[in-house]
């Protein structure tokens, strides 16, 4: 069964998330969201699996080009972004073109940033191929590349015309990446929906076995929560910050380790453990909730301990987080599963305790 989830933004910026299994390859699937030119941005691993299906869904496009970028967070750079712009220029794409992001979070972010800035903005369609991208990075319009000093420091808010969320692509996703993506699914239960978190606890085995019905429900509920939050606060001036639960710690872990030994979802899982420990330390959550989160992360095969990272280096990296305002680090803390809030002026001692206790 297919579903349509609307990201309800002001004016003409609203767009659908088309969710189902077996969507890719449907003739003219993308016709409502493209014109006569398109550039598919992907990587070698993904193109071999899904590019032909996407071509069949782009039969209404007369001028179609493809550019492959490197696979992995270390390729989420200004150089990669420039290579996508070069492909647009070299193939004489104009303002009526559509950039089609076919891949995981790195492809989606780089392609989205290129679409946001090429000729002051061209069309964008997101076709996520990882669980993390399906439930998180493809929805909401955040596009960016990394800087050596921090993650996602260079980018723009730029909404796609549509997101094609085909859970069928997950059949070929390596196990480690699948489990890493599940960290973001857990996050949605923690921040906004205790019954969903309860359901995840009850269905974790079926999800890890990639049961289609359970996957569709998990992706659907995750996207519904994110769509609602984005509609309320498109540019992260307030409520949207709750989507960053665990991410301030996680992004710092990625930056300190050079984005190499740990996947984004694994860093977020470790970050959520630290965030729960901090929440208990601040008296915002209790040990029972902390244990439930730790246990679900463990059952998902995700790390519950950060890498052996120097505390000072991690704190320094956290100081470059985008949520630092006027020198104050704002963190998302759990007020009980299903509810979170922003904490400012967290004592350094509490941060150090969360970092060391979460190992």
C-alpha positions as a printed Julia matrix, in Angstrom:
359×3 Matrix{Float64}:
  0.0    0.0     0.0
  1.31   3.43   -0.96
  1.04   6.52    1.24
  1.32  10.24    0.62
  2.6   12.41    3.46
  2.39  16.16    2.94
  5.07  18.52    4.2
  2.77  21.49    4.63
  4.75  24.7     4.13
  3.65  28.19    3.19
  2.68  29.0    -0.38
  3.88  26.7    -3.14
  6.71  25.15   -1.12
  4.59  22.29    0.21
  5.56  18.92   -1.21
  4.7   15.24   -0.9
  6.61  12.32    0.5
  5.53   9.39   -1.67
  5.95   6.27    0.47
  5.6    2.64   -0.57
  7.39  -0.4    -1.91
  8.29  -0.76   -5.59
  7.77   2.89   -6.56
 11.05   3.25   -8.46
 10.79   2.27  -12.09
  7.19   3.4   -12.46
  7.03   5.19  -15.85
  6.78   8.95  -15.52
  6.76   8.73  -11.73
  8.69  12.0   -11.59
  6.87  13.82  -14.38
  4.9   16.11  -12.0
  8.15  17.27  -10.4
 10.5   17.72  -13.39
 10.66  19.58  -16.67
 12.77  18.86  -19.77
 16.22  18.72  -18.11
 17.51  16.72  -15.16
 20.82  15.85  -13.52
 20.94  12.7   -11.39
 23.51  12.94   -8.59
 24.45   9.53   -7.2
 27.43   7.33   -6.37
 28.86   4.21   -7.99
 27.38   1.77   -5.48
 23.86   3.16   -5.81
 23.86   3.79   -9.56
 24.53   0.12  -10.29
 21.46  -0.82   -8.26
 18.85   1.83   -8.99
 19.87   4.17  -11.82
 18.07   2.19  -14.52
 14.87   2.28  -12.47
 15.17   6.03  -12.05
 15.72   6.44  -15.79
 12.42   4.6   -16.37
 10.74   7.03  -14.01
 12.24  10.01  -15.91
 11.07   9.11  -19.41
  9.39  12.52  -19.75
 12.79  14.27  -19.43
 14.48  15.03  -22.78
 17.94  15.97  -21.46
 19.21  13.66  -18.73
 22.74  13.63  -17.32
 24.33  11.71  -14.46
 27.2   12.62  -12.13
 28.69  10.22   -9.6
 30.31  11.46   -6.41
 32.32   9.63   -3.78
 30.6    7.4    -1.25
 30.91   8.4     2.39
 30.94  11.37    4.75
 34.5   12.31    3.8
 33.19  13.28    0.35
 30.66  15.73    1.76
 32.91  18.67    0.92
 33.07  21.88   -1.05
 35.13  20.07   -3.69
 32.36  17.52   -4.25
 29.76  20.28   -4.33
 31.87  22.08   -6.95
 32.03  18.9    -9.05
 28.22  18.79   -9.16
 28.1   22.44  -10.21
 30.67  21.69  -12.92
 28.45  18.9   -14.25
 25.5   21.3   -14.43
 27.55  23.94  -16.23
 29.41  21.56  -18.57
 26.13  19.98  -19.68
 24.5   23.38  -20.17
 21.69  22.99  -17.67
 19.5   26.04  -17.25
 17.1   27.31  -14.6
 14.41  24.82  -15.64
 16.53  21.8   -14.74
 15.87  19.46  -11.83
 18.58  17.94   -9.66
 17.63  14.38   -8.67
 19.43  13.14   -5.56
 19.69   9.34   -5.74
 21.5    8.03   -2.69
 21.96   8.38    1.03
 22.44  11.42    3.2
 25.7   12.59    1.63
 24.27  12.52   -1.88
 21.08  14.23   -0.73
 22.9   17.0     1.12
 25.44  17.74   -1.61
 22.89  17.56   -4.44
 20.44  19.67   -2.47
 23.04  22.36   -1.79
 23.96  22.42   -5.48
 20.29  22.76   -6.44
 19.85  25.58   -3.92
 22.7   27.62   -5.36
 22.92  26.81   -9.08
 21.51  29.8   -10.97
 20.0   30.92   -7.64
 17.94  27.78   -7.27
 16.65  24.98   -9.51
 14.3   22.04   -9.01
 15.16  19.25   -6.59
 13.8   15.73   -6.06
 15.08  13.5    -3.28
 15.2    9.71   -3.81
 16.76   8.34   -0.61
 18.34   4.88   -0.71
 19.28   4.39    2.96
 17.07   4.1     6.02
 18.66   7.18    7.52
 17.93   9.23    4.42
 14.39   7.85    4.13
 13.38   8.95    7.61
 15.54  11.99    8.13
 17.94  13.74    5.77
 15.75  13.69    2.63
 12.89  15.47    4.41
 12.93  19.03    5.64
 15.14  20.96    3.24
 18.44  21.0     5.1
 21.33  20.88    2.62
 25.0   21.25    3.49
 28.6   20.17    3.22
 31.08  19.72    6.03
 34.03  21.88    7.04
 37.09  20.44    8.82
 36.02  22.44   11.89
 32.5   20.99   12.01
 29.68  19.11   10.36
 27.17  20.82    8.04
 28.65  24.28    8.6
 28.16  25.35    4.96
 24.71  24.97    3.45
 21.21  26.29    2.9
 17.59  25.54    3.65
 16.12  24.38    0.34
 13.01  22.25    0.02
 12.61  19.55   -2.66
  9.64  19.29   -5.0
  9.07  15.73   -3.78
 10.61  12.87   -1.82
 10.26   9.37   -3.27
 10.48   7.03   -0.28
 10.63   3.5    -1.68
 11.33   1.04    1.15
 12.16  -1.59   -1.46
 15.62  -0.05   -1.75
 16.41  -1.22    1.78
 16.64  -4.85    0.65
 20.15  -4.19   -0.69
 21.33  -1.94    2.15
 24.31  -3.36    4.09
 23.4   -4.44    7.61
 25.63  -1.92    9.33
 24.1    0.99    7.42
 20.58  -0.28    8.05
 21.16  -0.43   11.79
 22.83   2.98   11.77
 19.77   4.47   10.08
 17.54   2.95   12.73
 19.06   5.35   15.27
 17.07   8.17   13.68
 13.87   6.13   13.92
 14.46   5.63   17.64
 15.01   9.37   17.96
 11.49  10.16   16.73
  9.94   8.05   19.46
 12.06   9.74   22.11
 11.33  13.28   21.02
  7.64  13.16   20.12
  5.77   9.87   20.39
  5.97   7.51   23.37
  3.47   5.0    21.81
  5.73   4.82   18.74
  8.73   4.15   20.99
  6.69   1.4    22.71
  5.87  -0.07   19.28
  9.55  -0.04   18.3
 10.41  -1.96   21.46
  7.78  -4.57   20.56
  8.7   -4.87   16.87
 12.47  -4.44   16.84
 13.07  -8.01   15.68
 10.7   -7.7    12.7
 12.23  -4.36   11.75
 15.75  -5.76   11.83
 14.5   -8.64    9.67
 13.23  -5.9     7.28
  9.61  -6.96    7.37
  7.97  -4.71    4.7
  4.86  -3.85    6.71
  6.87  -2.95    9.8
  9.35  -0.95    7.73
  6.6    1.05    6.06
  5.03   1.83    9.44
  8.37   2.85   10.96
  9.26   5.07    8.0
  5.76   6.51    7.77
  5.55   7.5    11.43
  9.07   8.95   11.37
  8.27  11.05    8.29
  4.95  12.2     9.75
  6.69  13.46   12.87
  9.43  15.21   10.95
  6.97  16.73    8.45
  4.91  18.19   11.29
  7.96  19.64   13.05
  9.33  21.13    9.81
  5.95  22.67    8.97
  5.93  24.36   12.38
  9.51  25.66   12.16
 11.04  25.39    8.69
 14.29  27.26    9.42
 15.06  25.93   12.89
 14.28  29.08   14.84
 12.64  27.15   17.66
 10.86  23.8    17.8
 12.75  22.18   14.94
 15.8   22.01   17.18
 14.22  18.99   18.9
 15.16  16.94   15.81
 18.77  17.31   16.94
 18.39  15.15   20.04
 21.72  13.34   20.43
 23.18  15.13   17.43
 25.26  17.76   19.22
 27.28  14.98   20.83
 27.11  12.86   17.67
 28.29  15.57   15.29
 31.2   16.33   17.6
 32.17  12.63   17.62
 32.16  12.66   13.81
 34.22  15.83   13.59
 36.84  14.67   16.1
 37.22  11.3    14.36
 37.42  12.84   10.89
 34.09  11.32    9.74
 35.81   8.02    9.0
 35.57   5.18   11.55
 31.97   5.75   12.63
 28.77   6.14   10.6
 26.49   9.11   11.23
 23.75   6.95   12.75
 26.26   5.22   15.0
 27.51   8.61   16.21
 23.9    9.7    16.81
 23.24   6.51   18.8
 26.25   7.24   21.0
 25.1   10.85   21.22
 21.61   9.84   22.34
 23.13   7.72   25.1
 25.09  10.77   26.26
 22.0   12.99   25.93
 19.95  10.59   28.07
 22.72  10.49   30.68
 22.8   14.3    30.66
 19.01  14.44   30.98
 19.18  12.27   34.12
 22.09  14.33   35.5
 20.01  17.51   35.06
 16.97  15.94   36.7
 14.9   16.08   33.49
 14.49  12.34   32.99
 14.68   9.23   35.17
 16.77   6.08   35.2
 13.91   3.96   33.82
 13.68   6.04   30.63
 17.45   6.07   30.3
 17.56   2.29   30.6
 14.8    1.86   27.99
 16.66   4.03   25.47
 19.99   2.31   26.17
 18.36  -1.11   25.84
 16.61  -0.36   22.54
 19.84   1.0    21.08
 21.67  -2.12   22.23
 19.0   -4.43   20.78
 19.35  -2.57   17.48
 23.0   -3.56   17.33
 24.13   0.03   17.71
 26.95   1.29   19.86
 26.07   2.51   23.32
 29.59   3.69   23.96
 31.46   6.45   22.18
 34.91   5.93   20.73
 37.89   6.62   22.95
 37.89  10.37   22.38
 39.54  13.05   24.47
 36.93  14.96   26.49
 38.47  18.34   25.75
 38.54  17.66   22.0
 34.88  16.62   22.06
 33.84  19.69   24.07
 35.77  21.93   21.69
 34.0   20.37   18.69
 30.64  20.83   20.41
 31.46  24.52   20.68
 31.35  24.74   16.87
 27.84  23.27   16.72
 25.25  25.28   14.79
 23.07  25.43   17.9
 25.59  27.62   19.71
 24.0   31.07   20.04
 25.84  34.05   21.54
 28.45  31.72   22.98
 25.9   29.46   24.68
 25.61  25.81   23.74
 22.0   24.65   23.54
 21.34  20.95   23.9
 18.18  18.9    23.51
 17.37  16.95   26.66
 14.71  14.33   27.34
 11.88  15.2    29.72
 10.55  11.64   29.59
 10.17   9.44   26.51
  7.98  11.3    24.02
  8.99  14.78   25.13
 12.16  16.86   24.87
 13.17  20.48   25.4
 16.11  22.82   24.95
 18.63  23.29   27.76
 21.0   26.26   27.73
 23.95  27.03   29.97
 24.54  23.38   30.83
 27.38  23.19   33.37
 30.61  21.89   31.88
 30.86  19.38   34.71
 27.53  17.86   33.65
 28.67  17.66   30.02
 31.9   15.93   31.04
 29.94  13.5    33.2
 27.61  12.64   30.29
 30.57  12.14   27.95
 32.47   9.84   30.3
 29.44   8.08   31.75
 28.13   7.38   28.25
 31.18   5.31   27.38
